[in-house]
Amino acid sequence: MVADVSRTVAAELIAAGRVRVDEVAVTAGQRLLREGSRITVIVPEPESDRVRAEGGIDFVVVHADPELVVIDKPAGLVVHPGAGHHDGTLVGGLLARYPDIATLVDAGVCPADRPGIVHRLDKGTSGLMVVARTEMAYTALVAQLADRTMRRRYLALVEGLVVDDRGEIDAPIGRSTRTPTKMAVSSNGRSARTGYTVLERRSEPRELTLLELNLESGRTHQIRVHMAAIGHPVVGDARYGAPDRRLGSGRFFLHAGRLAFTHPGSHEEVEFAVPLPEDLEAYWPAC
């Protein structure tokens, strides 16, 4: 049996209950099969990958010029369409404000569902992203991301007291063999490094550490996976730690506060910074 889908899509099909073994839906990738078992995969009808422009999508434009846009993404906003999120995405909002981004798809520069998207933030993460508006800008920014000259700094509140004032987590990340919709530290994964600096520790009423983190690679869920792997999951992260009702469903304490890169047009170093959003600013003193 060949479903002809990527591993990511396969994981999404499983999570959505579209894979059945002997007519019973399974939602976990690790399932031992008996000889003669019948596997059924319900693959949705293919749709156009192109994203339609949507007005009313809430995000802040920090900077815009003919080459690129820097935005402050709010938590709760999905960057591009995926399983369960076909509308109401950042990409839809970008296309409404900057229709020229669609030409990158026409030129074959970007995937149809991710016009101009150089890097992503998880739905539950807030903060800065840079989006390309021209082929030259897209190529240059992707190259900076690959050679690690684009600098991305995050603020995260994590569980427990991180002992070392500074450190680096160097551990490969790949898809979890137990839960295909999650990532995990894995010897078969891709190299990933996260540097951190302790900004503040708090012991009462519970042990917490506020960190500044520097991504030296860009793996899916990298900060969340690395911090959980060393026993300090991000506060509120239901997938790799524990939810926190005070932050709300799907929200965790992770914010992309600083972004620096060489501007593809001027070739000058530019840097942008945004403060913690109101929900995280209110949470830290009160927790």
C-alpha positions as CSV (number, residue, x, y, z in Angstrom):
1,M,0.0,0.0,0.0
2,V,1.4,3.4,-1.0
3,A,-0.4,6.6,0.1
4,D,2.1,8.8,-1.7
5,V,2.3,11.4,1.1
6,S,5.1,12.9,3.1
7,R,5.9,11.8,6.6
8,T,4.5,15.0,8.0
9,V,1.2,14.5,6.1
10,A,1.1,10.9,7.2
11,A,1.5,11.9,10.9
12,E,-1.3,14.5,10.4
13,L,-3.6,11.8,8.8
14,I,-2.9,9.5,11.8
15,A,-3.6,12.3,14.3
16,A,-6.8,13.1,12.5
17,G,-8.0,9.5,12.8
18,R,-7.9,9.0,9.0
19,V,-5.8,5.8,9.3
20,R,-7.7,2.6,10.3
21,V,-6.5,-0.9,11.2
22,D,-9.2,-3.5,10.7
23,E,-11.8,-0.7,10.5
24,V,-10.6,0.8,13.9
25,A,-9.1,4.3,13.8
26,V,-5.6,4.6,15.3
27,T,-4.1,7.9,16.5
28,A,-0.6,6.7,17.3
29,G,2.1,5.9,14.8
30,Q,3.6,3.0,16.8
31,R,1.1,0.2,16.3
32,L,2.1,-3.5,16.0
33,L,0.3,-5.1,13.1
34,R,-0.8,-8.8,12.9
35,E,-0.5,-10.8,9.7
36,G,-3.5,-10.2,7.6
37,S,-4.5,-6.9,9.2
38,R,-6.3,-4.5,6.8
39,I,-5.0,-0.9,6.7
40,T,-7.2,1.8,5.4
41,V,-6.0,5.4,4.8
42,I,-8.5,8.1,4.0
43,V,-6.7,10.7,2.1
44,P,-8.6,14.0,1.6
45,E,-9.3,15.2,-2.0
46,P,-6.4,17.3,-3.1
47,E,-7.0,21.1,-3.0
48,S,-5.1,23.9,-4.5
49,D,-2.1,24.8,-2.4
50,R,-2.4,28.5,-3.1
51,V,-3.5,30.6,-0.2
52,R,-6.2,33.2,-0.7
53,A,-5.7,36.7,0.6
54,E,-7.7,37.4,3.8
55,G,-8.4,40.8,5.3
56,G,-8.8,41.2,9.1
57,I,-5.8,39.0,10.1
58,D,-4.3,40.6,13.2
59,F,-0.5,41.1,13.2
60,V,1.7,44.2,13.7
61,V,4.0,45.4,10.9
62,V,7.3,46.4,12.5
63,H,9.0,47.4,9.3
64,A,8.2,47.3,5.6
65,D,10.2,48.2,2.5
66,P,10.2,47.0,-1.2
67,E,12.3,44.0,-0.4
68,L,10.9,42.6,2.9
69,V,8.5,42.9,5.8
70,V,9.2,42.4,9.5
71,I,6.2,41.5,11.5
72,D,5.3,40.8,15.1
73,K,3.2,37.7,15.1
74,P,0.7,37.3,18.0
75,A,0.4,34.0,19.8
76,G,-2.6,31.9,18.4
77,L,-1.9,32.8,14.8
78,V,-0.9,30.0,12.5
79,V,1.8,31.0,10.0
80,H,0.6,29.0,7.0
81,P,-2.1,26.5,6.2
82,G,-1.8,22.9,7.5
83,A,-4.0,20.2,9.0
84,G,-7.0,21.9,10.6
85,H,-5.9,25.4,9.6
86,H,-6.9,26.2,6.1
87,D,-8.0,29.8,6.7
88,G,-7.1,32.6,9.1
89,T,-3.4,32.3,8.7
90,L,-0.6,34.8,8.7
91,V,0.1,34.1,5.0
92,G,-3.5,35.0,4.1
93,G,-3.1,38.3,6.0
94,L,0.2,39.0,4.3
95,L,-1.2,38.4,0.9
96,A,-4.1,40.9,1.6
97,R,-1.6,43.6,2.6
98,Y,1.2,42.8,0.2
99,P,-0.2,41.0,-2.9
100,D,3.2,41.2,-4.6
101,I,4.4,38.3,-2.4
102,A,2.3,36.0,-4.5
103,T,4.7,36.5,-7.5
104,L,7.3,34.4,-5.6
105,V,5.1,31.4,-6.0
106,D,4.5,32.2,-9.7
107,A,8.3,32.3,-10.2
108,G,8.7,29.0,-8.4
109,V,10.8,30.5,-5.6
110,C,8.4,29.5,-2.7
111,P,6.0,26.7,-2.1
112,A,2.5,27.7,-3.0
113,D,1.3,27.7,0.6
114,R,4.3,29.7,2.0
115,P,4.8,32.7,-0.2
116,G,7.7,34.8,1.2
117,I,8.0,32.7,4.3
118,V,11.7,32.5,5.3
119,H,11.2,31.0,8.8
120,R,8.3,30.2,11.0
121,L,7.1,30.5,14.6
122,D,4.8,28.0,16.3
123,K,1.2,28.9,16.7
124,G,1.7,29.4,20.5
125,T,4.9,31.5,20.0
126,S,4.8,35.3,19.6
127,G,7.3,37.6,18.1
128,L,9.4,38.7,15.1
129,M,9.5,37.1,11.7
130,V,10.9,38.4,8.4
131,V,9.1,37.8,5.2
132,A,10.6,38.3,1.7
133,R,8.8,40.3,-1.0
134,T,11.3,39.7,-3.8
135,E,13.2,36.7,-5.2
136,M,16.5,38.3,-4.4
137,A,15.5,39.0,-0.8
138,Y,14.1,35.5,-0.3
139,T,17.3,33.8,-1.6
140,A,19.5,36.1,0.5
141,L,17.5,35.6,3.7
142,V,17.3,31.8,3.3
143,A,21.1,31.7,2.8
144,Q,21.6,33.8,6.0
145,L,19.3,31.4,7.9
146,A,21.3,28.4,6.6
147,D,24.7,29.8,7.4
148,R,23.5,31.1,10.8
149,T,24.3,34.7,10.2
150,M,20.7,35.6,10.8
151,R,20.4,36.1,14.6
152,R,17.2,35.2,16.4
153,R,16.9,35.7,20.1
154,Y,14.0,34.5,22.3
155,L,12.7,35.0,25.8
156,A,11.4,31.9,27.5
157,L,10.2,31.1,31.0
158,V,11.0,27.5,32.0
159,E,10.2,25.2,34.8
160,G,12.8,24.7,37.5
161,L,16.1,26.5,38.3
162,V,18.6,26.3,35.5
163,V,22.0,25.9,37.3
164,D,24.5,27.3,34.8
165,D,24.3,31.1,34.0
166,R,25.2,30.3,30.4
167,G,25.2,27.2,28.3
168,E,24.5,25.5,25.0
169,I,22.4,22.5,24.2
170,D,23.9,20.5,21.3
171,A,21.5,17.6,20.6
172,P,20.1,16.4,17.3
173,I,16.3,16.7,16.8
174,G,14.1,14.4,14.7
175,R,10.5,13.2,14.7
176,S,9.5,11.2,17.7
177,T,9.2,7.4,17.0
178,R,6.5,7.2,19.7
179,T,4.4,10.1,18.7
180,P,4.8,11.2,15.1
181,T,3.3,14.6,15.7
182,K,6.0,15.5,18.2
183,M,9.7,16.1,17.8
184,A,12.4,14.6,20.1
185,V,16.1,14.5,20.7
186,S,17.2,11.6,18.6
187,S,20.6,10.2,17.4
188,N,18.9,9.9,13.9
189,G,17.8,13.6,13.9
190,R,19.3,16.7,12.4
191,S,22.0,18.7,14.3
192,A,20.5,21.4,16.5
193,R,22.2,23.9,18.9
194,T,20.5,26.3,21.3
195,G,22.5,28.7,23.4
196,Y,21.0,30.2,26.6
197,T,21.7,32.9,29.2
198,V,19.9,33.1,32.5
199,L,18.3,36.4,33.1
200,E,16.5,35.7,36.4
201,R,15.7,32.8,38.7
202,R,12.8,32.7,41.0
203,S,12.2,30.1,43.8
204,E,8.9,31.3,45.2
205,P,6.1,30.4,44.9
206,R,7.6,27.9,42.5
207,E,11.0,27.4,40.9
208,L,11.2,29.2,37.5
209,T,14.0,30.6,35.3
210,L,13.7,33.4,32.7
211,L,16.1,32.8,29.8
212,E,17.3,34.5,26.7
213,L,17.9,31.9,24.0
214,N,19.9,32.0,20.8
215,L,19.0,29.7,18.0
216,E,22.0,28.4,16.1
217,S,19.9,26.2,13.9
218,G,16.2,26.1,13.1
219,R,14.6,22.8,13.8
220,T,10.9,22.3,14.4
221,H,10.0,23.0,18.0
222,Q,13.8,23.3,18.7
223,I,13.7,25.4,21.9
224,R,10.7,23.5,23.3
225,V,12.3,20.1,22.7
226,H,15.8,21.1,23.9
227,M,14.5,22.7,27.1
228,A,12.3,19.7,27.9
229,A,15.2,17.4,27.2
230,I,17.3,19.0,30.0
231,G,14.4,18.9,32.4
232,H,13.3,22.5,32.1
233,P,10.2,22.6,29.8
234,V,8.8,25.9,28.7
235,V,6.1,27.1,31.0
236,G,2.6,26.3,29.6
237,D,3.9,24.0,26.9
238,A,1.3,21.2,26.9
239,R,3.1,19.2,24.2
240,Y,6.5,18.9,25.8
241,G,5.6,19.8,29.4
242,A,2.4,20.8,31.1
243,P,-0.3,23.3,30.2
244,D,-1.0,26.4,32.3
245,R,-4.6,27.6,32.3
246,R,-3.4,31.2,33.1
247,L,-1.7,31.4,29.8
248,G,-4.7,29.9,27.9
249,S,-5.1,27.0,25.6
250,G,-2.1,26.5,23.2
251,R,-0.1,29.4,24.7
252,F,3.3,29.0,26.3
253,F,5.9,31.4,27.6
254,L,8.1,31.8,24.4
255,H,8.6,35.0,22.6
256,A,10.9,35.9,19.6
257,G,12.0,39.3,20.8
258,R,15.0,40.1,18.7
259,L,15.9,39.6,15.0
260,A,19.0,40.7,13.2
261,F,20.2,40.1,9.6
262,T,22.0,41.7,6.7
263,H,19.4,43.6,4.6
264,P,19.4,42.1,1.1
265,G,18.9,45.5,-0.6
266,S,21.2,47.8,1.4
267,H,23.6,45.1,2.6
268,E,23.6,46.9,6.0
269,E,23.1,45.1,9.3
270,V,19.6,45.7,10.6
271,E,18.1,44.7,14.0
272,F,14.6,44.7,15.3
273,A,13.2,44.2,18.8
274,V,9.7,44.0,20.3
275,P,8.8,43.8,24.0
276,L,7.0,40.9,25.6
277,P,3.3,40.9,24.7
278,E,0.8,41.9,27.4
279,D,-0.2,38.3,28.4
280,L,3.4,37.3,29.1
281,E,4.3,40.6,30.7
282,A,1.4,40.2,33.1
283,Y,2.2,36.5,33.8
284,W,5.8,36.8,34.9
285,P,5.4,39.1,38.0
286,A,2.2,37.2,39.1
287,C,3.5,33.6,38.8
